[in-house]
Amino acid sequence: MSQKPLELILARNLMSALSTPAFLVDEGGVLVFYNEAAGILLGKRFEELGTVGPDEWGSMFGPFDQRGEPIPYDELPLVTAVRDGHPAHANFDIRSTDGHHHTVEASAFPILTAHGSQGAIAIFWPTAQMNGNGAAPA
Amino acid sequence: MKVKLWGTRGSIPAPGPETIRYGGNTSCVGVTLSDGSLLALDAGSGIRNLGLALGGEPARLHILLTHLHLDHIQGLVFFAPAFRPQTELVIWGPASPEASLRDRIARYISAPLSPVEVRELPCDVSFRHCPETEWEIGPARIRAASVAHRGPTLGYRIDDGDSSLTYIPDHEPALGADLDQLEEDWISGFELARDTSLLIHDGQYSDAEYPDHLGWGHSATSHALAFARRTAARRTVLFHHDPLHSDAFLDQLEATAQEGWAGLGGVGKAVAIGAEGDEFELPADLRRPLATPVPAPAPSPAATA
């Protein structure tokens, strides 16, 4: 097991203390951590899921655009941040494990160091929750 | 490999009758490699005495700086070999996006803080950013890695033959983290210290003092012990003592640390408070029983996924 870069370690430590949902990917786009608040949003704790490769996590929880169409992995803010090295922001829906959809705003920014990109961090802000049929709960 | 502590204090020199046994000089450790090459780890005020002890030797010397806080560089302008034309001095340190290592050190070795400028040093001095990958000095393999402290800060590991020394004098790996529960690859400095023969580690605060210094970049005693336990360091020396800590206080802290180490499954005198003048010979000391390896906590499902 190779040592994580210090910047990812510090990011994880910060995220662990936040009540705002937050995701962390490494420089290869592997999802290496999300915090408890994100676990509540997704319906699954990170400790239950573990690290997830870039081909998987993008589709595990959606995401969907406002018309309910899946958003391509390459267009997600977190992917833009880690690939292109600049911040990105988007509104979209995600699906938690209980089938509910959540509308979120997501802001992602790259973790750049003297040694180049080490990954990216994304903060999610839930703006609405809908039931499994796409309707807002009564 | 021989190791000698020339300065064990953190923050600011603390000379006086109350610190005479553990010493008042700031961070500096001398390392003599198996071929006789000499390294100095940090250049706090302790490096002044190291320089005086060298006499006219050696002609070539490497100084490995963990970071550029004053207590780690303040001895540079009082280091006698730097003022001898026959000395070749290689100073290693962390890179920074802001300025080169030379320019950052020159802020200290320049007016009005210093009577001499870097360009006026009579020795042959060069400045090198530590590479991300391992490099060699004489028979030793050197590794540097960023560690949790304020500002760009490195820890070092020196492997020479079968022995290894890990030096992380300023380190707060437990900031926002539970060292007993974290997977090892998420612990700052872990790879530097894994199975090391001798770990010289930050132990600036007692557990009672730490809450008032959260985020200052230093460890409480229990954090240093937890780090040593997780990394399976064979011997641990607590270092970078707070300037307010008297000899009597550090005696008590050592007793507490050894009690804590025993509670973690350690044995013997494998944990000690570093004192100025302490010397360690590696690997000769390793023949003695120092510590019983303590298994790490079972990894979470996330660590094995």
Interface residues (C-beta under 8 A of the other chain):
Chain A: M1 S2 Q3 K4 P5 L6 E7 I9 L10 R12 N13 L14 S16 A17 F46 E47 E48 L49 G50 T51 V52 A114 H115
Chain B: A95 S96 P97 E132 A145 S146 V147 A148 P152 L175 G176 A177 E183 E184 D185 W186 I187 S188 F190 E191 S300 P301 A302 A303 T304 A305
